[in-house]
Amino acid sequence: MTRPLIAVPARFSATTSALRYAAEVNARALIEAVWRAGGEPAGIHPAAGDVAGRLTRFDGILLPGGGDLAPHRYGAADTHAAVYDVDDLQDTFDLEVARRALDLGIPLLAICRGLQTVNVALGGTLEQDMGGPEREHRHLVHPVAVERGTLLERALGAEKAEASCYHHQRVERLGSGLAITARAADGTVEGLELPGAQGWFTAVQWHPEDTADRDPAQQALFDALVGAARERR
């Protein structure tokens, strides 16, 4: 059986160890998780113009983590000193991917920055910094409580998950129509869904790819994406 084709927007990298120039990349752990799930991961170049047309050839989309969105994208007048790796083209492309994927009903899994991108694409805002090293969720594995009856709970097969996090920002105001599906003990939004969405969609603030090779619940998120993509074909 032909593997469902999963689009993974590339991330810009100023340096890589094996190449002489700047590169477009995605984390190997992320790509391998899609492959284990039975998908064919395909990096796509961030470029403006006809994003909807480009996406229609794919069976599913994975919107991955990365640097921060520019605060002006969600109406902030000032930029916190902790904001990093902002790229205007990356923001423009990712926001359009989020909007078009939801409009077209293409199965979508959004991870970390991906969750924040969907929230902003639907009119939500972000807390630019969670309050410094003692409050941020960097290099942190912690439990998250998952809402019953959600796509996230069905994918994970549990109402609690051990989440590997790396972020210093979080959802502040929810985007239009979004529902919270998971929270950390400190109240941080860890999961979002869009009830009534045309296609399968769930978003997590953590990085399931970090532990997917040894945690079946985390791998199950990628399995669910690929399964939904296969059904859509």
TORPANU-737213 format. One record per residue: residue number from 1; y, z, x of N, C-alpha, C in turn; residue in one letter. Coordinates in steps of 0.001 Angstrom, whole numbers, padded with zeros to 6 digits. Layout:
N
     i      n_py      n_pz      n_px     ca_py     ca_pz     ca_px      c_py      c_pz      c_px   aa
   NUM         Y         Z         X         Y         Z         X         Y         Z         X    A
...
//
This chain:
233
     i      n_py      n_pz      n_px     ca_py     ca_pz     ca_px      c_py      c_pz      c_px   aa
     1   -001197    000000    000846    000000    000000    000000    001243    000000    000879    M
     2    002211   -000849    000557    003450   -000915    001314    004238    000377    001153    T
     3    004733    000890    002249    005517    002126    002205    006854    001897    001505    R
     4    007277    002814    000618    008610    002715    000031    009670    002747    001136    P
     5    010691    001926    000994    011743    001805    002001    012834    002831    001715    L
     6    013038    003744    002661    013991    004846    002495    015187    004636    003415    I
     7    016355    004440    002833    017571    004259    003615    018065    005601    004136    A
     8    018399    005628    005426    018947    006838    006052    020236    006445    006776    V
     9    021402    006724    006190    022649    006371    006866    022699    006942    008284    P
    10    023053    006080    009233    023104    006499    010633    024290    007409    010884    A
    11    024172    008174    011949    025244    009044    012419    025762    008515    013750    R
    12    027080    008524    013927    027663    008070    015184    027472    009127    016264    F
    13    027083    008695    017441    026899    009598    018577    027649    009041    019781    S
    14    028495    009860    020386    029289    009401    021528    028431    009142    022755    A
    15    027355    009897    022907    026481    009735    024073    025022    009910    023671    T
    16    024137    009225    024376    022698    009418    024247    022094    009309    025635    T
    17    020976    009993    025861    020416    010062    027205    019833    008744    027688    S
    18    019352    007897    026776    018637    006692    027181    019457    005411    027070    A
    19    020664    005487    026509    021468    004293    026299    022763    004379    027094    L
    20    023324    003225    027436    024554    003205    028236    025806    003342    027388    R
    21    025667    003176    026064    026826    003164    025190    026682    004201    024077    Y
    22    027763    004369    023326    027689    005186    022119    026628    004592    021199    A
    23    026064    005437    020338    024913    005002    019548    025052    005399    018091    A
    24    024168    004836    017269    023984    005266    015889    022597    005883    015805    E
    25    022519    007134    015326    021285    007893    015452    020945    008659    014179    V
    26    019724    009142    014139    019286    010170    013202    018261    011043    013913    N
    27    018138    012275    013449    017224    013210    014098    015781    012726    013967    A
    28    015051    012793    015058    013649    012360    015045    012837    013169    014038    R
    29    013106    014475    013947    012358    015320    013001    012554    014839    011574    A
    30    013754    014356    011261    014053    013856    009922    013258    012581    009631    L
    31    013282    011668    010574    012579    010392    010417    011072    010619    010315    I
    32    010550    011529    011139    009111    011804    011111    008687    012445    009799    E
    33    009556    013253    009205    009226    013879    007917    009104    012813    006821    A
    34    009992    011824    006844    009903    010715    005881    008622    009922    006113    V
    35    008308    009676    007370    007085    008925    007708    005832    009667    007250    W
    36    005775    010979    007513    004620    011767    007074    004456    011704    005563    R
    37    005578    011604    004853    005538    011554    003386    005057    010207    002865    A
    38    004924    009233    003763    004470    007904    003345    005580    006902    003172    G
    39    006802    007269    003592    007933    006364    003476    008160    005571    004747    G
    40    008920    004493    004623    009354    003682    005760    010837    003955    005955    E
    41    011203    004853    006905    012612    005185    007094    013351    004041    007776    P
    42    014549    003725    007261    015348    002638    007819    016784    003098    007983    A
    43    017243    003207    009220    018632    003565    009461    019548    002445    009015    G
    44    020638    002795    008344    021589    001775    007903    022959    002036    008517    I
    45    023610    000954    008889    024888    001004    009583    026017    001404    008642    H
    46    026801    002431    008987    027953    002803    008161    029041    001733    008258    P
    47    029271    001046    007175    030292    000004    007137    030855   -000083    005728    A
    48    032126   -000380    005645    032772   -000501    004334    032409   -001841    003698    A
    49    032398   -001861    002377    032177   -003106    001657    030786   -003273    001095    G
    50    030694   -003512   -000208    029456   -003805   -000931    028334   -002813   -000627    D
    51    028668   -001549   -000653    027637   -000530   -000417    026570   -000590   -001503    V
    52    026980   -000772   -002739    026011   -000843   -003843    025023   -001976   -003629    A
    53    025522   -003139   -003240    024653   -004278   -002998    023667   -004027   -001876    G
    54    024108   -003362   -000839    023223   -003049    000295    022134   -002059   -000119    R
    55    022487   -001117   -000993    021528   -000077   -001355    020433   -000574   -002288    L
    56    020681   -001629   -003024    019709   -002072   -004028    018396   -002550   -003430    T
    57    018376   -002873   -002160    017124   -003321   -001543    016202   -002150   -001193    R
    58    016722   -000915   -001297    015947    000262   -000905    015328    000948   -002117    F
    59    014207    001641   -001868    013503    002370   -002925    013986    003804   -003048    D
    60    014578    004344   -001987    015074    005706   -001980    016103    005875   -000880    G
    61    016846    006965   -000930    017913    007224    000042    017843    008676    000490    I
    62    017993    008883    001791    018091    010222    002343    019457    010333    003003    L
    63    020303    011204    002468    021644    011407    003015    021590    012632    003924    L
    64    021642    012422    005243    021336    013509    006184    022531    014373    006560    P
    65    022267    015336    007435    023306    016210    007953    024187    015492    008951    G
    66    025193    016196    009467    026122    015611    010427    027355    016481    010559    G
    67    028443    015872    011039    029694    016606    011212    030382    016897    009890    G
    68    031573    017459    009979    032306    017870    008781    033022    016696    008118    D
    69    033133    016771    006804    034001    015858    006068    035461    016230    006334    L
    70    036326    015228    006381    037755    015496    006531    038244    016296    005316    A
    71    038931    017405    005539    039376    018244    004413    040234    017520    003382    P
    72    040977    016486    003794    041803    015780    002812    040935    015064    001783    H
    73    039655    014865    002100    038756    014197    001154    038556    015035   -000108    R
    74    038755    016342   -000010    038634    017194   -001193    039937    017919   -001502    Y
    75    041049    017308   -001073    042354    017772   -001501    042972    018902   -000705    G
    76    042372    019274    000426    042934    020358    001242    044157    019860    002000    A
    77    045206    020652    001999    046446    020256    002667    046373    020481    004165    A
    78    045606    021487    004602    045505    021833    006023    044062    021741    006486    D
    79    043893    021641    007797    042568    021572    008394    042296    022819    009224    T
    80    041216    023515    008911    040830    024720    009660    040452    024335    011088    H
    81    040734    025217    012029    040455    024947    013438    038972    024736    013718    A
    82    038091    025251    012848    036655    025148    013077    036068    023799    012646    A
    83    036840    022984    011936    036344    021680    011473    036087    020786    012682    V
    84    034934    020092    012681    034561    019314    013861    033903    017980    013485    Y
    85    033920    017061    014450    033235    015759    014365    033580    014974    013106    D
    86    034834    014991    012718    035273    014207    011559    035373    012737    011960    V
    87    034858    011867    011125    034933    010427    011367    035262    009742    010048    D
    88    036371    009029    010007    036849    008447    008749    035875    007430    008180    D
    89    035324    006562    009014    034378    005561    008527    033114    006215    008001    L
    90    032618    007226    008725    031422    007940    008273    031656    008576    006907    Q
    91    032812    009192    006742    033145    009823    005452    033196    008789    004335    D
    92    033914    007707    004582    034059    006664    003566    032700    006129    003139    T
    93    031856    005847    004112    030541    005274    003822    029647    006267    003098    F
    94    029547    007489    003611    028659    008478    003000    029069    008810    001568    D
    95    030364    008940    001328    030835    009230   -000025    030480    008091   -000982    L
    96    030600    006866   -000502    030257    005726   -001351    028748    005646   -001569    E
    97    027965    005960   -000542    026505    005996   -000706    026125    007009   -001775    V
    98    026728    008191   -001727    026422    009225   -002718    026754    008744   -004120    A
    99    027940    008198   -004305    028355    007737   -005639    027451    006624   -006149    R
   100    027205    005635   -005306    026427    004472   -005743    024965    004817   -005972    R
   101    024399    005677   -005155    023003    006079   -005358    022835    006737   -006721    A
   102    023765    007619   -007074    023696    008291   -008366    023950    007312   -009512    L
   103    024915    006407   -009328    025209    005412   -010361    024026    004492   -010622    D
   104    023337    004110   -009553    022232    003156   -009654    020897    003813   -009991    L
   105    020852    005139   -009917    019604    005847   -010197    018575    005722   -009102    G
   106    019022    005475   -007866    018099    005395   -006731    017735    006814   -006304    I
   107    016450    007142   -006156    016065    008488   -005723    016830    008907   -004469    P
   108    017370    010120   -004498    018256    010588   -003441    017946    012025   -003066    L
   109    017712    012245   -001782    017609    013590   -001215    018787    013756   -000273    L
   110    019622    014780   -000507    020798    015028    000316    020617    016342    001068    A
   111    020865    016310    002360    020611    017455    003240    021896    017890    003944    I
   112    022215    019166    003877    023331    019807    004578    024646    019067    004327    C
   113    025174    018334    005301    026383    017532    005050    026175    016637    003833    R
   114    024944    016159    003650    024657    015311    002509    024948    016008    001191    G
   115    024541    017277    001067    024856    018063   -000138    026359    018180   -000311    L
   116    027063    018479    000764    028511    018630    000680    029173    017310    000299    Q
   117    028632    016207    000803    029171    014890    000480    029033    014590   -001004    T
   118    027865    014866   -001572    027670    014646   -003001    028636    015506   -003805    V
   119    028796    016754   -003408    029709    017649   -004126    031133    017096   -004117    N
   120    031583    016634   -002957    032936    016088   -002841    033051    014761   -003590    V
   121    032006    013937   -003515    032020    012649   -004217    032199    012828   -005718    A
   122    031737    013958   -006239    031844    014236   -007667    033021    015157   -008000    L
   123    033963    015272   -007059    035197    015994   -007330    035199    017455   -006938    G
   124    034156    017922   -006251    034097    019313   -005820    034848    019550   -004524    G
   125    034915    020815   -004121    035601    021188   -002883    034676    022012   -001999    T
   126    035094    022174   -000744    034331    022944    000231    035180    024070    000804    L
   127    034525    025154    001169    035144    026206    001966    035061    025726    003412    E
   128    036203    025510    004053    036220    024857    005357    035523    025654    006446    Q
   129    035527    026970    006329    034820    027810    007294    034409    029098    006593    D
   130    033185    029531    006840    032633    030675    006108    033099    032022    006640    M
   131    033892    032023    007724    034450    033288    008180    034078    033692    009576    G
   132    033687    032740    010410    033389    033059    011795    031914    033258    012069    G
   133    031547    033449    013346    030139    033513    013770    029285    034536    013035    P
   134    029886    035636    012602    029087    036685    011957    028747    036329    010512    E
   135    029376    035310    009962    029130    034947    008559    028543    033552    008382    R
   136    028674    032708    009355    028187    031335    009212    026658    031295    009247    E
   137    026117    030182    008814    024666    029997    008771    024232    029010    009849    H
   138    024444    029361    011097    024026    028518    012208    022850    029166    012927    R
   139    021862    028340    013275    020662    028857    013935    020079    030037    013148    H
   140    020009    029858    011835    019573    030952    010973    018463    030482    010041    L
   141    017375    031216    010018    016317    030985    009034    016327    032171    008084    V
   142    016532    031904    006800    016630    032996    005845    016057    032552    004498    H
   143    015709    033515    003651    015159    033157    002338    016239    032674    001392    P
   144    015888    031711    000554    016772    031280   -000522    016008    031405   -001833    V
   145    016725    031806   -002865    016134    031940   -004190    016369    030646   -004961    A
   146    015291    030107   -005539    015333    028809   -006209    015234    029008   -007720    V
   147    016074    028283   -008461    016080    028381   -009915    014819    027749   -010508    E
   148    014250    028424   -011480    013049    027913   -012136    013360    026671   -012967    R
   149    012387    025779   -013046    012518    024599   -013879    013329    023471   -013284    G
   150    013754    023615   -012033    014547    022573   -011382    013637    021604   -010635    T
   151    014180    020435   -010304    013439    019497   -009458    013123    020129   -008106    L
   152    014050    020937   -007625    013840    021602   -006345    012646    022546   -006411    L
   153    012556    023332   -007474    011416    024239   -007599    010111    023460   -007706    E
   154    010122    022369   -008466    008908    021573   -008609    008497    020945   -007284    R
   155    009477    020517   -006495    009163    019915   -005203    008615    020943   -004218    A
   156    009288    022094   -004143    008863    023141   -003206    007585    023836   -003651    L
   157    007399    023907   -004970    006258    024627   -005512    006423    026127   -005435    G
   158    007684    026595   -005378    007935    028035   -005241    009355    028362   -005688    A
   159    009582    029643   -006004    010905    030113   -006388    011637    030762   -005220    E
   160    011035    030704   -004062    011677    031210   -002850    011223    030344   -001692    K
   161    012137    030087   -000753    011798    029283    000410    012480    029859    001638    A
   162    011849    029659    002788    012456    030037    004055    013233    028833    004573    E
   163    014556    028961    004586    015430    027834    004880    015999    027915    006290    A
   164    015871    026824    007025    016450    026721    008365    017838    026109    008236    S
   165    018856    026912    008523    020235    026491    008270    021020    026248    009550    C
   166    021957    025308    009449    022924    025103    010526    024205    024554    009897    Y
   167    025043    025449    009394    026302    025024    008790    027303    026166    008811    H
   168    028586    025795    008877    029664    026798    008847    030552    026588    007636    H
   169    030231    025597    006818    030960    025344    005580    030011    025489    004401    Q
   170    030573    025621    003195    029737    025711    002004    030516    025243    000780    R
   171    029804    025037   -000289    030417    024618   -001540    031373    025702   -002026    V
   172    032554    025265   -002434    033528    026174   -003034    033563    025925   -004544    E
   173    034117    024782   -004974    034120    024416   -006389    033108    023295   -006611    R
   174    032287    023452   -007636    031266    022455   -007929    031867    021135   -008405    L
   175    031240    020035   -007982    031600    018728   -008482    031170    018580   -009932    G
   176    031727    017588   -010598    031494    017364   -012021    030020    017150   -012343    S
   177    029508    017987   -013253    028141    017836   -013739    027072    018483   -012891    G
   178    027407    018939   -011700    026406    019515   -010804    025998    020920   -011248    L
   179    024750    021267   -010945    024221    022598   -011245    023641    023197   -009972    A
   180    023829    024485   -009809    023291    025189   -008636    021812    025461   -008846    I
   181    021007    025094   -007857    019558    025282   -007961    019004    026301   -006976    T
   182    019821    026724   -006006    019351    027715   -005032    020550    028414   -004404    A
   183    020339    029698   -004069    021372    030473   -003386    020750    031329   -002297    R
   184    021565    031612   -001271    021201    032593   -000260    021614    033979   -000751    A
   185    021174    035015   -000045    021488    036387   -000453    022983    036664   -000465    A
   186    023754    035965    000370    025200    036190    000407    025949    035356   -000622    D
   187    025213    034675   -001493    025823    033893   -002555    026076    032441   -002222    G
   188    025863    032057   -000970    026072    030664   -000571    025199    029725   -001395    T
   189    025810    028664   -001896    025062    027641   -002632    024135    026925   -001660    V
   190    022843    026936   -001944    021853    026321   -001061    021158    025113   -001695    E
   191    021417    024863   -002978    020803    023715   -003627    021641    023243   -004796    G
   192    021665    021921   -005012    022386    021325   -006128    021554    020227   -006771    L
   193    021727    020067   -008067    021148    018939   -008797    022143    018474   -009841    E
   194    021858    017315   -010438    022727    016736   -011445    021916    016518   -012715    L
   195    021904    017520   -013612    021139    017369   -014853    021550    016106   -015602    P
   196    020552    015348   -016030    020831    014114   -016742    021040    012916   -015848    G
   197    020855    013088   -014546    021012    011962   -013620    020017    010859   -013956    A
   198    020404    009614   -013699    019536    008477   -013994    018265    008482   -013153    Q
   199    018394    008911   -011905    017251    008907   -011002    016977    010277   -010438    G
   200    015888    010389   -009689    015527    011652   -009040    016594    011993   -008001    W
   201    017104    013230   -008069    018100    013671   -007094    018044    015170   -006916    F
   202    017980    015591   -005670    018165    016998   -005357    018839    017095   -003996    T
   203    019557    018193   -003778    020286    018399   -002528    020066    019823   -002045    A
   204    019923    019976   -000738    019758    021304   -000146    020764    021473    000992    V
   205    021287    022683    001133    022254    022963    002182    021563    023192    003533    Q
   206    020278    023470    003487    019559    023720    004746    018946    022432    005283    W
   207    018225    022563    006415    017594    021428    007082    016069    021537    006964    H
   208    015472    020971    005920    014023    021070    005754    013247    020388    006870    P
   209    013867    019405    007526    013169    018706    008611    012888    019608    009807    E
   210    013670    020695    009945    013477    021600    011088    012074    022187    011120    D
   211    011528    022486    009941    010240    023186    009877    009191    022434    009059    T
   212    009501    021190    008668    008600    020440    007788    007238    020169    008412    A
   213    007173    020119    009739    005898    019827    010399    004931    021008    010352    D
   214    005442    022193    009956    004571    023364    009895    004723    024171    008605    R
   215    005642    023777    007736    005869    024462    006464    005666    023452    005339    D
   216    004541    023515    004644    004258    022533    003587    005328    022463    002504    P
   217    005989    023582    002215    007027    023580    001190    008203    022698    001609    A
   218    008568    022751    002880    009678    021924    003364    009278    020450    003426    Q
   219    008063    020167    003870    007589    018785    003881    007517    018230    002459    Q
   220    007258    019106    001499    007129    018674    000104    008419    018062   -000439    A
   221    009574    018432    000119    010826    017814   -000311    010843    016319    000026    L
   222    010375    015995    001214    010302    014591    001623    009213    013861    000841    F
   223    008118    014566    000579    007048    013982   -000237    007572    013630   -001633    D
   224    008408    014518   -002192    008948    014289   -003530    009886    013092   -003549    A
   225    010718    012964   -002520    011615    011808   -002426    010816    010514   -002367    L
   226    009840    010462   -001482    009052    009244   -001319    008241    008960   -002579    V
   227    007730    010014   -003210    006994    009832   -004464    007866    009234   -005550    G
   228    009109    009731   -005659    010034    009199   -006660    010397    007747   -006329    A
   229    010549    007452   -005036    010857    006083   -004618    009707    005144   -004956    A
   230    008490    005620   -004779    007306    004790   -005089    007223    004503   -006583    R
   231    007520    005507   -007384    007469    005328   -008840    008544    004359   -009325    E
   232    009660    004322   -008642    010776    003469   -009063    010502    001990   -008774    R
   233    009639    001709   -007811    009406    000313   -007390    008838   -000540   -008507    R
//
